[in-house]
C-alpha cells in the first residue's frame, strides 16, 4: 500500500495521459527518466499542451458540473482556432482521472492563463525533449523525460467513443 502525498504534483507526475488524435489509435504519454525524442508522434516539434477544467483545487463538484466547466474551456479554446484532441489523465496509483484536451499551437503563457481561469493548479507541456507539469500561477515547473505507453496498456483509460463523455 502506498501512502498518499499531500502534494498533488506527485500525482500529476505519475499520471498517464492518453490522447486520442482523431481516428488514429490513442497514444499515452508518461514521465520517464529521459525523453524518447525518436518516438515524437506529432508532425511538428511544436509543444502539445494538455489542460482540463475538472476538479479545480480542492473542489470535487461531480461529473455534471465538471463536464459543463470542460465544455466552457473547450469553447474558449475553439475561439482561439486550435484543434482539440480528447485527453484523459489517470493516476495509476489512485485511479483518479480528469477529462481534458490536448492542443498544439498556443503559447504556454496563454495555456497557463486558461488553466488558471478554470481554477487549475497546473497544465502539461509536452515537447520532443520534455514532459513537464507547469504551474498555472507562479513559476513551478516539474520537467522530466517522457515515454509513450503502448496502446494496449493505454486503452483502459478511454472507455467511450470519441466525442462522448467518459463513463
N, C-alpha and C positions, 0 to 999 in steps of 0.2 A: 504494500500500500504506500502510495506517495503522499507526502504532506503537501497540502495546498499552500501556495505562496500568496502573501498579501499584495505582492507587486504584480499587477495584471500583465505587465510586459513579459513576465516569464511565460505566461500562457500565449501571448502574441508570438513570441519567439518559437515556441514548439508547435504552433498551429501549422496545419497543412492547408493550403489554399488551392481549391480546384476552380479552374476557369474553363468555360465552355465556349470555344471560339467558333461560333456559327454552327455549321453542320459537321464540323470536324470532331474527331474524338476529343473528349475532355483531357486536359492536362493538369497535373497537380505540381505544385512547387512548395518546397520547404527549405528551411535554413539548413546549411551544411558548412563544414569547415572551409571549403573552397568552392568557388564558382565554377560550374562546368560550362564555360563560355562556348564551347563547340556544340553544345546542345540547345543554344538560344533558339526558341521556336518561332520568333517573330521575324517578318521580312526586313525590318529596320532595327537599328540599335537603340532607338528612342525608348525612354523609360515607359514601363507599364505601371500604372498605379491602381491599387485595389482599395476601395473605400465602401463604407456602409453607413446607414443611419440607424442600425439596430442597437438597442440596449445602451443608450448613451450614459456614460458614467455609471453610477450605481443603480440607475433605473432599470427595471425589468417589466416593461408595460405589457408584454404579451404579443402574440403574433399579429393580431389585428392592427394595433397601434404601430408596431414595428413596420408592417408592410405599408401602411399609409405614409409613414416617415420616409421609407425607402422609395416609394413612388414619387414623393416630392423631391428627394435628392436626384433621382433619375431624370425628372423633368428639368431640374436646374442644369444637369449635365447635357441633356439634349439641346437645350437653348444655346449651349456653347459649341454645338456642332460636332461633338465627338461620338464615335460609335461606342455602344455599351455592350460588354460581354458579361453574361451572368457569371457570378462567382460566389463561392461559399467558403468560409474559413471554419475549420474544425480543429479544436484542441483534442488530440487523440487521448490525452490522459483523462479529461473530464467529459468529453463528448459535447462540450459547449460549441454551438455553431451560430454563425451570423451570416445571413444572406447579404450579398453586396454586388458590386460590379467592378469590372476591370476596364480601364480606359487608357488609351495611348494618345498623346498629342497635347496634353495640358501641362503647363509648367507646375513643378512641385509646389511652389508657393500657393498657386491657385487651388490645387488639390487639398493642401493642408487647410486653407481658409474654408473650403467647403466642408471638410471634416469637422472643423471647429464649429461652423454654423449649425451642424447637426449634432453637436454635443459630444463628438468623438475625441478620445484621447490621442489616437494615432491612426495613420494610414500605412499601407505597404508601398514601397517603391522598389521596383524590380528592373535591373539593367543587366546587360551581359556580364558585368563584373560584380554585381552586388544584389543581395536581397536584404532590404532594410525595413525596420519598423521606425517610422518617423513621427515625432510628436506633432500634433496639430497646433499646439501652442508651445512656445519655448523652443529650445534647441536640442532636445534629447533625440538621439538617433542611435539605434542599435543595429549595426550592419553586420553582415556575415556573407559567406558564400551561399550558393544555392544548389539544389539538385532537383531534378524532375522526379515525380513519383510515377511509377508505372501505372498505366490506365487501369489495369485490373485491380490495383490497390486503391486507386483514387475513386473509382465509380461509386463506391459505397457512399460517398459524400453527397452525390446528387441522386435523389430518389424520385425525380419527376422529369417530365419532358421540358425542353427549353421553353421559356416564356411562362411556365406555370409555377405557382408558388411551391416552395418545398413543403413537404408534409412531415 
